[in-house]
Structure formats: C-alpha cells, structure tokens
Amino acid sequence: MSRCHPGARARATAAARTITTIVIALTSTIVIALAGCADPSGIASTSKLVEPKSVGVSSVTPVAAIAADWWQGFADSDLSELVEKAVAGSPSLRVAQARVARAAANAGVARSAEGPQLNGEIDVSRQRITGNGIYPPPLAGAILNFGTAQLNGSWEIDFFGRNRAALDAAVGAERAAEADGAAARVLLAVNVARNYVQLARLVEQRDVLRRALAQRDELLSLIRQRVSAGLDTTVELRQGEGALPETRQQIEAIDEQIALARHAIAALAALPPDACDTLTPRLAAVRAVPVPGVVPADLLGRRADIVAARWRVEAASRDVASARAQFYPNIDLTAFAGLSSIGLDRLVRANSEQYGIGPAIRLPIFDSGHLRANLGGKTADLDAAIDTYNGNVIDAVHDVADQISSARSIERQQREQGDALASAEAAYDVAMQRYRAGLATYLTVLNAETNVLAQRRLTVDLRARVLDSQMLLVRALGGGYAARGAVS
C-alpha cells in the first residue's frame, strides 16, 4: 500500500482549506449583498401587447402564402427582370444587410461574456529600485531588469442571469435587423412594380391622347370643307385649329412624366438613368392576381415590420432583465499562472513561478440612483417597443382591410365605367353623323369628343389602379416574407 509524501499531503490539505475558505466567503458575501444591495422595486412596464382579435385579425383559415418572388405572378418578364436587378443591386438593401451583420457581431460580443476569458502577457522593464522602499540591499538603489510571463484567466459566474439576458437582447436585436432587411426588400420590390405600372399607365394615356390628336385632325379637315362650302364660319375653324396645339401640349406633358417614371425605375434597379429609355410596358401584359376577401389569421407572422417590432419588444424585455440583474452582486472567478523574476536571466529558473486563484465580487450598495435610473430607462424603452408593436399591428390590419376594399371597389368601378365608355363613344358617333349632315353644331361634337376622351383616360386609370391595388395588397400581406425562428 502506497503512502502519500508528507509534503504533498500538506499541500493538498492547504489547497482544500483555501477552496473551502473561498466557498464560505463567496456564500457569505452573496447573502450579505442580497440583503444590502440597491433596491429595484417599484419599477415595472405598464404597456401590454395588443390581442390580435381585438383589432380585427380574422380567425378563419389563413390566406395562401405569398411567394417570395411574388412579382413572377404578374407574368411580365420585363417587370420580373427589373425587380430582380433592384433586389440584387440596391444600395439600400446593402445597408440593411450591413446592419444585420453589425447586429450579429453585437450578439457575438454578448455571447462571449458567458464563457471564460484567457489572455497572456509578457512584461519586460528596466528600473532603478528606490533605496528607501521595501527592498533591502543589495536590491535597494540598484538598476535591475524585471520580467514577467503570465497567463490570466477570468470567468464571470452569471448567478443572476445578467449576461444571459444581455445575450438574449442582442439576439433579439439581430432578428429585428433581419426582419427590417426583409421589409426593405419587400418595399423595394413593390416600389419597382408600382412604378412599372405607373409607366404603363402613362404610355397608354399617351396613346389615348395621340388617338384624340388624330381624331381632332380629321375633324379639322371636315371643318375646313364645311367652311369652304359656307356651312361653317371661321369661329368653328379657329376652335378646331386651337384643339390641336392643346392636345400636343398634353402629349408633351405626358412624355415628361414618362421620362421621369423611367428614371425612377432605373434608380430603383441601380441602373443608369437612360437604361430604361426604351421601356414601354403595357397594362394588358401584366396579369392580375386573385384578391383575398379577409384579413388573414397569420398576418402578424407574414409582415416583416411586425416581426421586427415584436423582436424589439423581446430585446427590450431582456434589456430590462439585464438592468434588473445589475442590482445584484457581480462575481468573477479569476486565476493567474506564470513566471516572474528580478533579472531576465532568472526568469525561467526554478522558483520563478507564481500563481493564484480567487473570487472578485463587486457589490452595488449605494450609487446615487444610477441603477434605478438605468432600469427606469430600460423599462420606458420596453413600453415604447410594446406600443410601437401595437401600433404596427393596428396599422397592418387596417392596411390590409383598406387594400381589399379598394380592390373590390375598383372592380365594380371598372364594370360601370365600361358601360359609360360605350355610351360616350356611341354618342360621339351620332354627333359626328349629325354634324356631317348639318343637323348638329360643332359644339355638340366637341362636347361628345371631350366626354369620350375623359372616359378613355379613366379606363386606363382604372386598369392601372387594379394592378396597383394588388401590389399594395401584396405588400400589406407581407410580400412573401417568412419569419426565421419564433419569438418566445
């Protein structure tokens, strides 16, 4: 049977006593600190998350999910190409991606606080030792080299969850940044699509005006014939001549708007201003998509802005938990081991080693209200985050309801307007026939033509509004966003 060396037994006994002393001191300190540290009582959030049913979110079967590349559903290759270029090259989306990367880095910093820290140091110095200090001769008054090579370690024991809460807050901020990036992507795609439809509307409005110009030119020829025959006066002739430059001016104004719309699309797609100069879309080429009849039950998970706001609530609540944990002791376990000597030639010799271990405890006893003020501020931030989320939910529900109502109304307007256009064109044909036969005045023809022109332009506007309302509804329903992870 082996026997322990007396020296080894003594060292083991001393180590055990040291560890026991540390544990007793640590336990005693925690008990005392909990009794005497700063008091966080009386500070609490007052805002509550809104209940979805209370703001009109339907509980019926959810609407079919929108595809992430929803613009493909409009079956227009030019539109799809422009949206994809915008999504791939937009500086605003790159900014959003950089914010996500920054938030992820912040989460990494917070995560590192949960684990042990280890660093090394090497110090070399040459100094004169005072002759009136703690060192006796021959060290006193001598000029010597000092050297230290040491590893230092620490580990914060997160008894009260401060670091864990800080990490959760950082993760919440990261998820919110991701959702913000997705919201920016949806908004960019919708803006490209809406500008595309606006350009198509302007192109077709120009077609209407060109048709009106040709019509008025034909009418002017008829007026000249009637003036030559003595059936009309120069009054009708001047009226007919004045209608042509007026229409040409309207065409020029539309051309200006077309150029600006093309520039806007190019800017959204990160292209040169002249890249879309030949772009001439048609409303008929953009296929309409089905419109749901209710606000979907899963709306709150579809919209990136709502998800981002919810993650900010989560992050703010964890910030409050971290601030509350700061009222309790902060306990670090520190250790070091290395070599130290007077004279560099002795640094690696026997007996140059040094080591130690022990707790470091910081107690918030009196801080002139700093911790309470910090907790109050974080609690106010939580209230603001909750109320922002509630506002986003209310706005989202009303946004979807508005777009559904508008889409239904525009469909009904189209049907009625189609009948109005047919009647106006029939009235114009009758007025022209009567004018040729000398049974009606030029003013009758002019009034009939004005009504036809207005109805044709309204037809184009309503076609464009159908598509625009559907794109707005896509945005209101989340634009194909799918949340990553769940908010606890």
HELIX and SHEET records of a PDB file:
HELIX    1   1 PRO A    6  GLY A   36  1                                  31    
HELIX    2   2 PRO A   52  VAL A   55  5                                   4    
HELIX    3   3 TRP A   70  PHE A   74  5                                   5    
HELIX    4   4 SER A   77  GLY A   89  1                                  13    
HELIX    5   5 PRO A   91  SER A  112  1                                  22    
HELIX    6   6 ARG A  162  SER A  228  1                                  67    
HELIX    7   7 THR A  234  LEU A  268  1                                  35    
HELIX    8   8 PRO A  273  CYS A  276  5                                   4    
HELIX    9   9 LEU A  283  ALA A  285  5                                   3    
HELIX   10  10 LEU A  299  ARG A  302  1                                   4    
HELIX   11  11 ALA A  304  ALA A  325  1                                  22    
HELIX   12  12 LEU A  344  ARG A  346  5                                   3    
HELIX   13  13 HIS A  370  ARG A  436  1                                  67    
HELIX   14  14 TYR A  442  ALA A  476  1                                  35    
SHEET    1   A 4 GLN A 117  ARG A 128  0                                        
SHEET    2   A 4 ILE A 143  ILE A 157 -1                                        
SHEET    3   A 4 ASN A 330  ILE A 342 -1                                        
SHEET    4   A 4 GLU A 353  ARG A 362 -1                                        
END                                                                             
